[in-house]
Structure formats: structure tokens, C-alpha cells
Amino acid sequence: MIARLQGRLLEKSPPLIVIDCNGVGYEVEVPMSTFYNLPELGQPVQILTHMVVREDAQLLYGFGSEQEKKYLQAIAEGKRYWCQVCAVYSQWRQCQ
């Protein structure tokens, strides 16, 4: 599992970001609450992550704080479709 990424922010286009970690670019989906707190492109960034491995994909979801990550994990516990939960959470955060 990938628990955390630290590197330089290469791209950001809601809800996806790309973090360069020693030459490897990781695409990470983040909620808007995390997205709004990201630094400018090219700046150092650290994101907590939750990795989902499916038959057809390996997905990384990123969070700006441990509280945010635990909250989403609690919602998704026991559910099979983590990406749908993340999308709902992201939309919910936009409305707040």
C-alpha cells in the first residue's frame, strides 16, 4: 500500500493532481477541501493516500489531513465502491 506521497506538485486539475516523487509521477484524486489547500505548481507537497486495487485499476486517493482520511475511510468501510464514495464526498465538500 502507498500511505503517503511527498514530492513536487506537477499538475492540478480538479479532482486530480500529479505528484513527482523522484521522477515518478503519481496521479491522485483528492477532495476539493484538499485541492483548495495545495501549493502552487512546482512546490513541495505531501499527501496522505489510500490505495484501491481493483481488477481493472489501481487508484490513489489523497488527503490533506489524517482527519479527512479517517473520515472518508469510516464512510467507505464495508463498501465495495470507494471511488463512488470519494466522488460524493468531493461534491459535498464543494457545497460547504
N, C-alpha and C positions, 0 to 999 in steps of 0.2 A: 504494500500500500504506500501511496505517496501522501504524507501527512502535512507537509509544508513545502512551499517553494520560496526561494529567495533569489533575486536576480534583478535584471533591469526590465522595465516596462517597455515593450516594443510596440504593441498595438492596443487600442481600446476602442471597441465599437459595441455598444450595449447589446446583449449582456455578456459579450465575450471579450476577453483580454488575452494577450500573448506575453508571456514572461520568458526572457532569455536567461537560462541558467547554464553558464559556462558553454555557450554555443548551441544549446538545445532549446528550441522554442516550445513551450508548453501552452496549449490553448486551454483556457479555464473559463467556465461560465460562473459569473458572480451575480449576486442580487444587487439591485440598484443602490441599496444602502452602502454596500462595499464600493461599488463603482464610483459613486459621488465622492468618496474619500481617497481615491487613488491619486498618486503624484502625477506630475507631467510625464510625457513620453521621454524615455531615456534615463529616467531617475530610478534609483534603487527602490525595490518594493518587496514586501514579504506578505505572503498569503497562506492562511491555513487551508488545507484542502480535504476533500472527501472524494475518494476514487470509487467509481462504479464500473464494474466489469460485467459486460453483457455478452451474449453470444455474438452480437453484431457490432459492438463498440466498446471502447474503454473511455470513460468520461471523467473529467475532473471538475469538481465544483469548488469554488473558492469563497473564503470568508475573511472579513477584516478583523474579526474578534472570535475568541473562544465561545463567548455567549451566543453569538449569531450561529456558529457552527452547531453547538449543542441544541439550540432551539430547533433548527431545521432537522437535525437527526432525531429529535424526540417526535416531531411531526411524522417523519418518514418511517419510524420504527415499525417493523412488521408490514410495510408496504413494498410492493414489488416495483413500483414505477417512480423511482427517486426523481428523475428528470421532470416529471409532471408536477411533483410537489415543489420543486425549485422554481418552476415557471409560475405557479400560483403565488408562491411567497414573493417572488420578484415583483409581480403585478400588485400585490397587496402593499408592498413597501412603497411603490410609486404613488399610491393613493394616500399615504400617511402624511 
